[in-house]
Amino acid sequence: MSIRIGDAKETFVRHFGGAPELVVRAPGRVNIIGEHTDYNHGFVLPMAIEHETVIVARRRADMRLHAFAANLERRAEADLERRVRNVDEPWLDYVVGVANEVAKLALPLVGADLLIVGDVPIGCGLSSSASLEMAALAMFEALGGFQVEGAEAPRLGQRVENEFLGLSTGIMDQFISRMGRRGHALFLDCRSFAYELVPVAFASATFVIANTGVARGLTSSKYNERVAQCREAVEGMGKALGKAGTHLRDFDMDDLLECKTTLSDTAFRRARHIISENARTQTARMAMRAGDADTLGDLMNASDESLRVDYEVTCPELDAMTSIARGLSGCRGARMTGAGFGGCTINLVATDAVSAFCEELLSNYKRQTGLTGATFVSSPADGAGRIE
């Protein structure tokens, strides 16, 4: 984390004319494997990263939010009695959306002065939005004296995306931002919300995150398009097989192959990615528990190919980054991570080769694309909470 809490508090005092009452934080995340499976009720395997959103706040006597986004140097206000979206300052929608869900649950909602500062790269597929949502929830919990328990907290964040913002997103990002634990990835069943913490403890391998420098371009329309194509596959297979099912989680590869001639090519390939990705993610959990970096690397490579060919959510820059990485010494596996069309890759690299890997990756990537990328290494971090 590059955020200095003392500096954030001083900035709060300058903008709001008094000392803050509390500081909360929530991390971004990188997904090791299990991409686009969450809204299909499948399996995911993310880890929280050491980049986060911090909110410095104090309660107000009225039901208003006075917010300052330090990274953007923008101010905005909202009335918590009338919780609507802000066309001019859309970054505040994530906080107001959380407040809206708190109010709908009849939990004690209070106004606040708040400063938001973060070091999660925006638009890179590392879930800066979910980080902000879970930090906002931690703030409202602390100020209101209540606690949203267990999976209900990330489900609240998902409703912000689905109902307040109109995005058909799954629950993975909010879940790991809230429930992550230091030193562990998190294997999540996105249907039952059952989860287990999986140690990240390879004897000689490290995760390296690489940013293509291309802002994630998977707009809400493209995202919702993928959701609709998966639904088309579910309905087509259900009808052809006479089998009840609400999501692709309910079908296996034999089901899909039996229906190949009855589905459109697009629906077939979308379903093939999701069904095979669920299987890869479950195998990856076992590989990580066994400390088997070679198997995990192979699974990551297969996931990336599936995302490129079947789900079609990569882009030339992502493809260049992963292709270059796989050709470098010490790389066990490389895949795009996040929604796609830009953003980041995640690479599993021999620990003693990390420094050379990062240097060569960025050099070759710039030579091939003309773009300046960035790399960083992060250990798994804790989920959202208050900074005492």
C-alpha positions in Angstrom: 0.0 0.0 0.0 1.3 3.4 -0.9 -1.3 5.4 1.0 0.0 7.3 4.0 -2.8 7.4 6.5 -1.3 10.4 8.3 -1.3 12.4 5.1 -4.9 11.4 4.4 -6.0 12.6 7.8 -4.3 15.9 7.3 -6.0 16.3 3.9 -9.3 15.6 5.6 -8.7 18.3 8.2 -7.8 20.8 5.4 -11.0 20.1 3.5 -13.5 19.6 6.3 -12.1 21.9 9.1 -11.8 19.3 11.8 -10.4 15.9 12.8 -11.8 12.7 11.4 -13.6 10.1 13.5 -12.4 6.9 11.8 -10.4 5.4 8.9 -11.5 2.3 7.0 -10.0 0.4 4.0 -10.9 -2.3 1.5 -8.5 -3.9 -1.0 -8.7 -4.4 -4.7 -8.3 -7.9 -6.1 -6.7 -10.0 -8.7 -8.4 -13.1 -10.0 -6.0 -16.1 -10.3 -8.5 -18.1 -12.3 -12.3 -18.4 -12.8 -13.2 -15.6 -15.2 -16.8 -14.6 -16.0 -17.9 -17.7 -14.1 -19.4 -15.7 -11.1 -22.5 -14.5 -12.8 -23.0 -18.0 -14.1 -23.2 -19.4 -10.6 -19.8 -21.0 -11.0 -16.4 -21.0 -9.2 -13.8 -18.4 -8.8 -10.3 -18.2 -7.1 -9.3 -14.6 -6.5 -7.0 -13.0 -3.9 -7.1 -9.5 -2.3 -4.1 -7.4 -3.2 -2.0 -4.8 -1.3 -3.6 -1.9 -3.2 -6.7 -0.5 -1.6 -9.3 2.2 -1.1 -9.2 4.2 2.1 -12.0 6.4 3.5 -11.4 8.9 6.2 -14.7 10.0 7.8 -16.7 11.6 10.6 -20.4 11.6 11.2 -22.6 14.5 10.5 -25.7 15.7 12.4 -27.7 15.7 9.2 -28.4 13.1 6.5 -26.0 14.4 3.9 -22.8 13.1 2.4 -20.0 15.7 1.8 -17.3 13.8 -0.1 -13.9 14.7 -1.5 -12.2 12.2 -3.9 -8.5 13.0 -3.4 -7.3 11.1 -6.4 -9.6 13.1 -8.7 -9.5 16.3 -6.7 -13.3 16.4 -6.9 -16.0 17.3 -4.4 -19.6 16.1 -4.4 -22.6 16.0 -2.1 -25.6 13.8 -1.7 -28.8 13.7 0.3 -29.2 10.4 2.0 -33.0 11.0 2.3 -33.1 11.1 -1.5 -30.6 8.6 -2.8 -30.2 9.1 -6.5 -27.3 8.9 -9.0 -25.0 11.8 -9.7 -24.6 12.5 -13.4 -21.8 15.0 -12.9 -19.8 13.0 -10.2 -20.5 9.3 -10.9 -17.7 8.1 -8.5 -20.1 9.1 -5.7 -22.7 6.7 -7.0 -20.9 3.7 -5.4 -21.1 5.3 -1.9 -24.7 6.4 -2.4 -25.6 3.0 -3.7 -24.2 1.4 -0.6 -26.2 3.9 1.6 -29.3 3.0 -0.4 -28.9 -0.7 0.4 -28.2 0.1 4.1 -31.4 2.1 4.2 -33.4 -0.7 2.5 -32.3 -3.0 5.3 -33.6 -0.5 7.9 -30.1 -0.3 9.4 -28.9 2.9 11.1 -27.8 5.2 8.3 -26.0 8.5 9.2 -24.6 11.3 7.1 -20.8 11.8 6.9 -18.0 14.0 5.8 -15.6 11.7 3.9 -12.3 11.7 2.1 -11.7 8.9 -0.4 -8.1 8.0 -1.5 -6.9 4.9 -3.2 -4.1 3.2 -5.0 -6.0 0.5 -6.8 -5.4 1.3 -10.5 -8.7 2.4 -12.1 -10.1 0.7 -15.2 -7.5 -2.1 -15.0 -9.6 -5.1 -13.9 -8.4 -5.0 -10.3 -11.8 -4.0 -8.9 -11.4 -0.5 -7.7 -15.2 -0.1 -7.7 -15.8 -3.1 -5.4 -13.0 -1.8 -3.2 -14.8 1.5 -2.9 -18.2 -0.2 -2.2 -16.7 -2.4 0.6 -14.8 0.6 2.1 -18.1 2.6 2.0 -19.9 -0.3 3.8 -17.2 -0.5 6.4 -17.6 3.3 7.0 -21.4 3.2 7.3 -21.1 0.1 9.7 -18.6 1.9 11.9 -20.6 5.2 12.0 -24.0 3.5 12.4 -22.9 0.9 15.0 -24.0 -2.2 13.1 -22.4 -5.1 11.3 -23.6 -6.9 8.1 -22.7 -10.5 8.7 -21.0 -13.0 6.4 -21.9 -13.2 2.7 -24.7 -10.6 3.2 -22.0 -7.9 3.0 -20.7 -8.8 -0.5 -24.3 -9.5 -1.6 -25.1 -6.0 -0.6 -22.3 -4.7 -2.8 -23.5 -6.8 -5.7 -27.0 -5.3 -5.4 -25.4 -1.8 -5.7 -24.0 -2.9 -9.1 -27.1 -4.8 -10.3 -29.9 -2.5 -9.1 -28.5 0.9 -8.4 -25.9 1.0 -11.3 -27.6 -1.4 -13.7 -24.7 -3.7 -14.3 -25.2 -7.5 -14.5 -22.1 -8.3 -12.4 -21.4 -11.3 -10.2 -20.4 -11.3 -6.6 -16.7 -12.2 -6.8 -15.2 -8.7 -6.5 -17.1 -7.7 -3.5 -16.7 -11.1 -1.8 -12.9 -11.1 -2.0 -12.6 -7.4 -1.1 -14.7 -8.0 2.1 -13.7 -11.6 3.0 -10.1 -11.9 1.9 -7.4 -12.9 4.4 -3.7 -12.3 4.4 -1.6 -15.1 2.9 -4.6 -16.8 1.2 -6.6 -16.8 -2.0 -10.3 -17.5 -1.7 -12.1 -20.3 -3.5 -15.8 -19.3 -3.8 -18.9 -21.1 -4.9 -20.9 -18.2 -6.4 -24.2 -20.1 -6.0 -24.1 -21.2 -2.4 -21.6 -18.5 -1.3 -19.6 -21.3 0.4 -16.0 -20.5 0.4 -12.6 -21.7 1.7 -9.3 -19.9 2.2 -6.6 -21.4 0.1 -3.0 -20.8 1.2 -0.7 -19.0 -1.3 2.5 -20.7 -0.4 4.4 -21.9 -3.4 7.9 -23.0 -2.5 9.5 -21.1 -5.4 6.8 -19.2 -7.4 5.3 -15.7 -7.1 2.4 -14.0 -8.7 3.3 -11.0 -10.8 0.5 -8.6 -12.0 1.2 -6.8 -15.3 -0.8 -3.7 -16.4 -1.1 -3.4 -20.2 -1.7 0.4 -19.9 -4.9 -0.1 -21.9 -8.0 1.0 -19.9 -10.4 -1.9 -19.5 -12.9 -1.5 -22.3 -15.6 -4.0 -21.4 -18.4 -1.6 -21.2 -21.7 -2.4 -19.6 -23.2 -3.2 -23.0 -20.5 -5.8 -23.8 -20.7 -7.2 -20.3 -24.5 -7.5 -20.5 -24.1 -9.0 -24.0 -22.0 -11.9 -22.5 -24.6 -12.4 -19.8 -27.4 -12.6 -22.5 -25.3 -15.1 -24.6 -24.9 -17.3 -21.6 -28.6 -17.2 -20.9 -29.2 -18.1 -24.5 -27.0 -21.2 -24.0 -28.8 -22.2 -20.8 -32.2 -21.9 -22.4 -31.1 -23.8 -25.5 -29.6 -26.6 -23.6 -32.5 -26.8 -21.2 -35.0 -27.1 -24.1 -32.9 -29.6 -26.1 -32.1 -31.8 -23.1 -35.4 -31.4 -21.2 -33.2 -30.5 -18.3 -34.0 -27.9 -15.7 -31.2 -25.4 -15.2 -31.0 -21.7 -14.5 -27.3 -21.0 -15.2 -24.4 -22.7 -17.0 -23.4 -24.1 -13.6 -26.2 -26.6 -14.1 -24.7 -28.2 -17.2 -21.5 -30.2 -18.0 -19.4 -30.6 -21.1 -21.3 -33.8 -22.2 -24.5 -31.7 -22.1 -23.0 -29.0 -24.2 -21.6 -31.4 -26.8 -24.9 -33.1 -27.1 -26.5 -29.7 -27.9 -23.8 -28.4 -30.3 -26.0 -28.5 -33.4 -28.9 -26.8 -31.7 -27.0 -23.8 -30.3 -25.6 -20.9 -32.2 -21.9 -20.9 -32.6 -21.5 -17.9 -30.3 -23.7 -19.4 -27.5 -21.8 -22.8 -27.8 -18.4 -21.1 -27.4 -19.5 -18.9 -24.5 -20.9 -22.0 -22.7 -17.7 -24.0 -23.5 -15.6 -21.4 -21.8 -17.7 -21.2 -18.7 -18.1 -25.0 -18.3 -14.4 -25.6 -18.9 -13.4 -22.7 -16.7 -15.4 -24.1 -13.8 -13.5 -27.4 -14.1 -10.1 -25.6 -14.3 -10.9 -23.5 -11.2 -11.7 -26.5 -9.1 -8.5 -28.2 -10.3 -6.6 -25.0 -9.6 -7.8 -25.0 -6.0 -6.3 -28.5 -5.5 -3.0 -27.5 -7.2 -2.6 -24.5 -5.0 -3.3 -26.6 -1.9 -0.6 -29.0 -3.1 1.8 -26.2 -3.9 1.9 -27.4 -7.5 2.9 -24.3 -9.5 3.4 -26.2 -12.8 -0.2 -27.5 -12.8 -1.5 -24.1 -11.9 0.5 -22.5 -14.6 -0.9 -24.9 -17.2 -4.4 -24.2 -16.0 -3.8 -20.4 -16.3 -2.5 -20.8 -19.8 -5.6 -22.8 -20.8 -7.9 -20.3 -19.2 -6.3 -17.5 -21.2 -6.7 -19.4 -24.5 -10.4 -20.0 -23.7 -11.0 -16.4 -22.9 -9.4 -15.4 -26.2 -11.0 -17.9 -28.5 -14.4 -18.9 -26.8 -15.3 -15.9 -24.7 -13.6 -13.3 -26.9 -12.8 -10.8 -24.1 -9.1 -10.3 -24.7 -7.5 -7.6 -26.9 -4.3 -7.3 -29.0 -2.5 -5.8 -26.0 -3.5 -8.5 -23.5 -2.6 -11.1 -26.1 0.8 -9.6 -26.6 1.4 -9.3 -22.8 0.5 -13.0 -22.2 2.4 -14.3 -25.2 5.5 -12.4 -24.3 5.3 -13.6 -20.7 5.0 -17.3 -21.7 8.2 -17.0 -23.7 10.3 -15.7 -20.8 12.4 -17.8 -18.5 10.7 -18.7 -15.2 7.1 -18.1 -16.4 4.9 -21.0 -15.3 1.7 -19.5 -16.6 0.1 -16.2 -17.8 -3.5 -15.1 -18.3 -5.6 -12.0 -18.6 -7.5 -11.2 -15.4 -10.6 -9.2 -14.9 -13.5 -8.5 -17.2 -11.3 -8.1 -20.3 -10.7 -5.8 -23.3 -7.7 -4.2 -21.5 -6.5 -4.0 -18.0 -4.1 -6.6 -16.4 -2.6 -10.0 -16.7 -1.6 -12.3 -13.9 1.6 -14.4 -14.2 3.0 -17.2 -12.1 6.8 -16.8 -12.1 9.7 -18.5 -10.5 10.6 -16.4 -7.5 14.3 -16.1 -8.4 13.4 -14.9 -11.9 10.8 -12.2 -11.0 13.1 -9.2 -11.4 14.4 -10.3 -14.8 10.9 -11.3 -15.9 9.4 -7.9 -15.1 12.2 -6.1 -16.9 12.1 -8.2 -20.0 8.3 -8.3 -20.1 7.9 -4.5 -20.1 10.8 -4.0 -22.5 9.5 -6.5 -25.1 5.9 -5.3 -24.6 6.9 -1.7 -25.4 8.9 -2.8 -28.4 6.0 -4.8 -29.7 3.1 -2.4 -28.9 4.7 1.0 -28.4 2.9 1.1 -25.0 4.4 1.5 -21.5 3.2 -1.2 -19.2 3.8 -1.7 -15.5 4.3 -4.6 -13.1 3.9 -5.2 -9.4 4.1 -8.1 -7.0 1.5 -8.4 -4.3 1.1 -10.8 -1.4 -2.6 -11.7 -0.6 -4.0 -9.0 1.7 -6.8 -8.9 4.3 -10.3 -7.9 3.4 -12.1 -4.7 4.3 -12.1 -3.3 7.8 -11.4 -0.4 10.1 -7.8 0.9 10.6 -7.4 1.5 14.3 
